[in-house]
Amino acid sequence: MTQPASCGNYTALYMTMKRLLLVGITLLTLNASLSSLAQTARNQPDPQGNFYSNDAPVKGTARSPLMAGSLWRVVALTLNCRRDPGSNQPVVRQFRRGDILQVEVYRGGSDEVLKNAFDRSRQPWMPVRGQLPDDRCYVRANQRYILPLLAPVKR
């Protein structure tokens, strides 16, 4: 007994849908793997030691309406904090090795902005929160100067 011609079309359609489903599952798995990899590397420096994200595992505290920023440790002997991103900007504050800095967190759309600012030569600068809202300054976001705090500070 022969099958009607339409059955062959249904079989081909079934096989195509099955292949599409497998491709979709593969893409979802790949996306989850890449997302996990990105989460692991989010506070890792590039080959030149630059940090482009200011997110780190340990967060500070902040009074409402501010959000708690990530905490970073100064590793340079001294670190200049400048009014705006750039080594030609005026120094407004200095930090010493071992000081803990809290990143200023900005709101952007429905999420906080965790990307560092750039100077004219495309070097990343991290915004550091001060005692007052307008007391923000910028430090060079490079592992020669700062590293993310990986565990809470015990005092």
N, C-alpha and C positions, 0 to 999 in steps of 0.2 A: 504494500500500500504506500503510495507516495503522499508526502505532506504538501499542503497548499503552499504556494509561493510566499504567502505572508508569514509563515512560520520561520522561514529562513531570515526574514527581516527582523523578526523578534529575537532570534538567536544572536544575530549580529548586534542588535541594540543592547541585549543583555551583556554580551562580551565587552562592548564599549563602555557601558556603565560600570562594569566590574573593574576595568582598567582605570577609569577615572577615580573610582573609589580608592584603589590602591595608591594612585598618585597623590590624592588628597591626604591619605593617612601618612604617606612618606613625607610630604611637605609639612604637616603638623608636627611630626617627630623631629624633623630638621629644625623647624622654628623653635621648638622647646629646647633643643640642644644649644642652639645659638644664643637664645635668651639666657640660659644658664651660664654659658661661657661669658657673656657680656656682664652678668651680675658678678662673676668672679673677678673680672678684669676692670671693673669700673673705677677702682682707685689705684690702678697700676699705672706707672709712668710709661711714656713712650720711650723709644731707644735713646733719646736725648735727655731723659729724666723729667719731661714735662707732664704735668697733670692737667687734663682738659676738663675733667669733672671734679667738683669739690665734694662729692658725696663720699662718706666714709662710714665704717661700721658703728662708731660710737657717736652719739648725739649729745649736745649740751642741753641746757635748759633755757627757756625764754618765757617772759610774761606775755600774755595775750595783748595784742593780736599777732605778735611775732611767732614764727615757727622756730623750733629748736634747730640749730645748724650743726653740721658735722664738726668734730673736734680734730685738730691737727697739732702736731708737736713740732716746735722749732728745733732744727738740728744744726743750723749754722751758729757760729759763735755769737754774732749779732745779726739781726734782720731788720732792714728798714721797711716801714709801712708807709706807703705813699698816698697822696691825696687822690690820685687817679692812676689807672694802669699805665706804666711806663717808667723806665729808669731815669727819665729826665723830669719827672714830676717831683714836687716838694715832699720831703720827708716830714710826716706829721707825728710819727711815733716810732720807737724802736723796741724790738723784742730781743730776749736773750735765749741762748740754748736751754731747752727744757721747758720754756713757756708753752702753755696750751692756748691755741687760738680757736675761736668759734667762727665758723663761716656765716656770713650774712646770707639769708635765704630770701629770694625774691619770688613773688607770685607771678605766674604766667599762664593765663587761661585757667584751666582747672587743676593745674599741678604746679608744684614749686619748681623753680629754675635752678638746676644744679650744675650749670656750665660756667666755667670761668671766663672772665673778660679777656680781651686781647689788646695788646699795644699795637702801635703802627707797624712793627716788624713781625706781627703775628705770634708773639710770645704770650703764653697764658699768665694771668694775674688773678689771684684769689681774693675776693672781698672778705675782709675781716670785720666782724661786729665789734663795735666799741661800747662804752658805757651808756651813751645816749644814741638815739636813732640816727642823728646826723654825724656821728662820730666814727663812721665807717672809713677804712683805708684799705689799701691793696698791697699784698705781698706777692713776690714772684713765685708762681706755682711750679716749683721744680724741686726734685728730691735732694738737691744740694742744700736747700734751705728749710724744707718742711717735709714731713711724712704723716700719713694718716694715723690717728690713734686707733689701735686695734683692740685695746681692752680699756675698761673704765679706770680712771686714775684713783688710787687709794690714798686718802689723806688722813 
